């Protein structure tokens, strides 16, 4: 289980990584919206919105991964109404975005404000780099590396190994991030462990009011902690019953849903060895880069996480993972891994770097 490179802030001594991008100049003439929709399973259709900023003959793209379709409906109905035109630096544009209500109607969840802000900031970074004729990796001085990824799955109820076996038939060395549920008995855990393919178990103990809520279950926690002795244990709900069960495995506990800022990491009950970093969950480029710096200074490893992106957003999080934590179990598998039925010719891990010549895009 590898950790991030502890080479100082941003790999540049005392300089923050954010400082290397904050002063990028940015001209915005306007923006447009493009809705993306895809049925990923019989019971799950995904909607996202691509933000396209344009200015000085260039464009920049970002993807809003808000989960409520009604919020995408309201965005499309309102149109491009935000006052974004002008000459900015990336820092001043980010500050301006933070002063605006980006939702024409209140969002279904407050965290969606971060998701939408990330879409606009991603588009701004892409546009600023395109206008400068620069790539993100060149600006940061971080050559992208071959990207290790895992396939993320939630098994059906009752659970079977079929979706895992289908993917392993294409790539026998593939690893997985799986969501254990109360239906995972000892026999299933033993079958999964025999595959030697589980890199992360996501207990989803910090979700409330979603379709993936998972109540804390000390027996399940013990079963998976013991059954997958090398897997990271993500987002347990720690209480009087579960914390003693997981105490022997504390060094393998990692966090995702509670992490929105560096202060959230500081507030954890104990210092982690690893964190799942979702750019959209942090919501801003500055928060993201500051978190990378904070973790690098303290030897905290990172792996990337996605939000079922349908468009440019998937490549952008793969790009970031290839720059900052390419060798960890990144939950950024190419989008076809989420399709049903599963297509043939799935790309294998690691992915070879494919950054665009300029901008913040992964071809």
N, C-alpha and C positions, 0 to 999 in steps of 0.2 A: 504494500500500500504506500504509494509514493506521495511526497509532499511537494508543494510549490517551491520554486527556487527562492532561497532566502538571500538574495543579492542586493539588499538595501531597497530603498523606496524606488519602485519602478525600474530597478537596475541602474539607476543614475545617481548613486550616492544619496544626498539629501534632497534632491529634486523630486517633486511629486510628478507622477505620470500625467495627471490632469494639466500641469503647467505646460506640457508639450503640445497640447491641443487647444487650450483655452483661448489663445490669441489668434487662432485661424480666422481670417476674414471671410465674411459671408454676405452675399447679396441675394435677397429674396424678393422676387417680383410677385409671387403668389403661390398657390398650391391647389392640388386637385385630389380627389378621393377615388379609390377603386375597390369595390367590394369583391372578396373572394369567398367562394362557398364550395364545400366538398363533403360528400357523405363518406365518412371513414369506416363506419360499420353500419349494420342495419339499424342500430339503436343510437347512433351518434353522428350528427352532421355538424361540421365546424364552419364558422364564419369568422373572417378577419377583414380588416380594411387596410389597404396600402395607402400611405401618405406620400404624395409626390410633391416635393418643394421644387420650384424652378426659379432660375435667375441667371442673368448674364449668359444665356444660351446653354446652360447646363441644367441637370436635374439631380435630385437626391431622393432616395427612397427609404422608407421605414414602414413597419407593419404593426398595426394595433391589434393585440391579441386578446382584447377584452372578450370574456366568455358569454356575456348576455347578448343575444341577438337583438333585443330591443334597443340596446345602447348603440349598436351599429345602425339600426334603422333610424334612430334619432339623428345620428351623425350624418347619414346620407340625406335625410330630409332637410336638414339645416344647410348643408352644403359648406363651401369653403368660406366661412364667415369670420374667422379669427383674423385680427389685424397683425399680420406677420411680415408684410412688405417693409423693406428698408435695408440699410447697410448696417451690419452688425459684426461683432466678433462672435465666436461660438459661445464664449462666456456670457456676453451681454444678451445674445439670443436666448440662451438657457434661462437667464434671469427674467427675461420678458415672458417666456412661456410660463414660468412659475407664477407670474402675476395674473394669468388668464384662467378663466374657467373654461376648460376645453370640452365640457359636456353641455350640450344645449338643453338637456334634461338631466336631473340627478342620476348618477350611475347606480346600478343595482348593487354594487359593492364599492366601498371607498378605495380598495386596492386597485380598482380599475383605473383610477386617476394616474397611478404610476405607470400602468401598462400603456395608456395613451400618450403620456408624456415621453416615454421611451421611444415610441414610434416617431414622434415629431423630432426628438433629439437625434435619433438614428438618421433620419432624413437630412437633418441639418449637418451632421458630421459628414455624411456622404456627399452632400452638395458642396460644402466648404472644401473638402479634399479634391473633388472634381474641378472646382473653380481654380484651385491652386496647382492642379496637375500633379497631385501627390497621392500616395497610397498610405493607408493607416500604418502598415508595418514598417514602411520606410521612415515615416515621421517618428514613430516610437523607437526605431532602431532595434526591432525584434523580428527577425526572419520567421515566418510561419513554419511550423514543424508538422510532420505527419500526425494526423489527429486520430487518436484512439477514441472509439465511441462504444456505447452499450445500447442495446435495444430495450426500450421501456415498455412493459406490459402489465396489464391487470387481467388476470385469468378470469374466465367465465365462471358462473355459478351453476352447478357445481364445477370446481376447477378441473381442468385436464391439461396434459402436457402438449396437446396438439399444436398450439401456436408457437411454442418454443421449438418443438421438433421440426416444424416447417422451416423456421429460420435457420436452425442448425443444419438442415439438409443442404442449404445453400452455402453456409459458412460454418463449418464445424468448430472453429475457434471463437465464434461470437460469444460475448458475455451479455448478461442481462441485468436490468434494474427492475425488480418485481415488487408488486404491492400485496403483501400477505393480508389475508382476511381471516375472519373467525372460522371459515370452512377449511382452512389449511390444517389437516390433521397430521399426525406423525408420519403416516405412510406417504403422503404427498411430499412432505419436507424431505424424507429420505430419498424419494425418487428424484426430486430436483437436485439434492446434494450430490447424487451419483453422477449427474451430468457435469459437475464441476464447472458450472457456467454462470453462477450467480455472484455478481460483483457488489450489488447494493440491494438491500431490502428496505422499502419505503413504507413505514408504518402509518404515515399520514395521520398522526395524532393531533395535528394542529389545524385541521380543517373543520369548519362549522357551517352547516347549512348547505353543503354541496353534495353531489352525487357520489363523492369518494370519501365521505366521512368514515372514520374508522375508530370506534370506541377503544379506549385503552383496555388491554386484555393481558394480564400478567402471564397466563399460561401460553398464549400465542407468542408473546415477547420472548419468553424463555425458550420455546420450541424453535424459533427462528434464530435466536442468538447462538444456541448450541448447535443447531443443525447446519448453519453456514458459518463456520468458525473463522473465515477470512473475509466475510462480506462486511461492508459498511452498513451501519444500522441508522437509517435516516428518520428523523422526526418522530421519535417516540413521545408519547404524552407521559411525562414523569409525575407520578403521584405516590402516595404512601404505599401502594401495592406494587407498582411497576418499577419504581426506582431501586428497591433492594434487589429485584430480579436482574436488572441490567447493570448493577454496580460492578460486577466482575468484567463487564465488557465496555466500560466507559470509554476506553481509548478508541473504540470503533464507532462511537456515536457521532453522527453528523447531523447538520441542520439545514433546512431549506425554507419552509413556510414562515418561520419567525424572523427571517433575516431580510431587512429592508435598508439598514444603514450600518455603519461601523458601530454606532452606539448599541445596536441590537446584539452585536457580537460581544461587546464588553459586558452586556447585561446577562449573558448566559450563566447558568449555575456553575459551570466549570469551563475552562479553556478547551476548545475543541482541537483535534488534530486535523480535521477536514471539514469543509463546508461546501454545500451545493450552492453555486452562485448563479442566479437567474437574472440576467440584465434587466428584463422587463419588470421583475419584482422590485428591484432597486429603483428603477424608474428614471434615473438620470445618469448621464455619462460621468459626471463628477462623482456621484455616490459610488458608481461601479469602480472607477479607477482608484478612488480612495480606499475602497475595500480591498482591491488587489494589493495596493501598497501596504496596507495594514497587515494583511495576511503574510505577505512576503517578509516583512520585518520580523514577524513572530514565528515563522516557520509553520504556518497553518496552510495545509494543502487545500486546493480547490478542484472541483469538477464542475462542468457547465450543466445547465438545465434548460430545457425548452418549454414552450407553451403550445405545442401542436400548431406551429406556424405553417401556413400554406404557401407563403411567398418568400420575398426577399429576407424576411426576418430569420428564417432558418439558416440561411447561409451566413448571416451576420453573426449569429451566436456561434456557429462553427468557426468562423474567422477568429473571433475573440478567444475561443478555446484553443485554437492552434497557436495563438500568440502567447497566452498566459499559463495554460495548463494542458498541454497536448497529450501527456502520458497518463492521465488519470481516467476514471470511468465516466467519461462525459456522456450525459443523457441528451445527446444531440444527433442521434442517428438520422440519416437522410430521410426525408418525408415518406418515401415509398414503404418504409418499414411500418408505417401506420395504416397503410391501405388495406382494404378488404374487398375482394380477395387479394392475397399477397401476390404482387407481380414477380416475374422471374428476373434474373440478372440483377439482383440486389447488389449494391456496392458493398465491399467488405471493409473491415477495420484493420489497419488505420487508413484514413482517407489521405490521399496526397494533397498538398496545399494547392488551392486554385484561386488565389486572390486576384481581383481585377487590377489592371495596371494603375488605375487611379480610383479613389473613392473608398467607400466602406462596403464592399460587396465581395461575395464569394461566388465564383462562377458555377 
